[in-house]
Amino acid sequence: MKVAVTGAAGFLGSHVADVLEKDGFEVVRLDKDADAARRIVAADLLSPDALKAALGGVEGVCHFAAVGDVYLAFENPPLAATINATGTANMLEAAKAVGVKKFVYISTWEVYGEPEYQPMDEKHPCRPDHPYNITKLAGEHLAMAYDRLKGVPAVALRIGTAFGTRMRSNSVFSIFIRKGMKGEPITIKGTGEQGREFVHAFDIGRACALVLRSDLRGEVFNITGTEFVSIKRLAELVSAKFPTEIKFEEARAGDIAPAKVSTEKARKLLGWQPEVAFEQGLAGIIEEAIAKA
């Protein structure tokens, strides 16, 4: 099966493209700018003609390209809306034009907003309250509309906070490890009790492969880790590797509150559950940082 992965130059898209290739898929890597060395084809989400050309012969799409930085979305909502909503609509229209047989939209658990109950399953109401999750839910609704109304079989994956090697330099993992390696204090915004059910990029790739090979459509799945890890715990693990002080400062605006999410539906219908434990994944990120130093 020939599959296009958008956002393939980024941390998560690049990992998923690798996982799919190892699993036997023929992968076309798409991103805004071409990169011959990384086999990336140019396909700007705001250029419908370029998207249609890039999808020639493609049977499946995994749509990762987005404004995925919650702080950038907070600072620049118009950009988030343009890329995450309009860009997704353009991608879906291109998928329709070439007859794509499965469109996997990468959403986020954050579309739920403030929890009414926990763990939150896929039936939990969606009340997004931040420019990032608002625009990601808009893209998800568009994918489901194209499934119902325009014949593009679509599935949305509401993923947890992803981690793994190749992360952005402004990720909390990168910042803490960089500070630790330099012997500088690790600074936590707020109490440090805030955290996430982190899910490794490899496990997200596995979820995409399972969806692409399934007959499912018009469905949404939570794809998150099953272990809640606080930011304080992350700092402590890094400090154990690179002994340094941990300091606390006032919480910053734009942070999204933690919550627990159910992955029972993915387990039952997809046969998916996370395989990479948090400390195992963190060790890989630290090894990468040491190798680059």
Salt bridges, closest charged atoms under 4 A:
ASP18 OD1 - ARG29 NH2 2.67
ASP18 OD2 - ARG166 NH2 2.81
GLU21 OE1 - ARG29 NH2 2.99
GLU21 OE2 - ARG39 NH1 2.87
ASP23 OD2 - ARG213 NH1 2.55
GLU59 OE1 - LYS101 NZ 3.51
GLU93 OE1 - LYS150 NZ 3.80
GLU116 OE2 - ARG127 NH1 2.41
GLU140 OE2 - ARG158 NH2 2.49
ASP147 OD2 - ARG217 NE 3.15
GLU184 OE1 - LYS179 NZ 3.35
ASP203 OD1 - ARG206 NH1 2.85
GLU219 OE1 - LYS265 NZ 2.71
GLU249 OE1 - LYS189 NZ 2.80
ASP255 OD1 - ARG252 NE 3.91
GLU264 OE2 - ARG267 NH2 2.42
GLU275 OE2 - ARG206 NH2 3.41
GLU279 OE2 - ARG233 NH2 3.18
GLU288 OE2 - LYS292 NZ 3.69
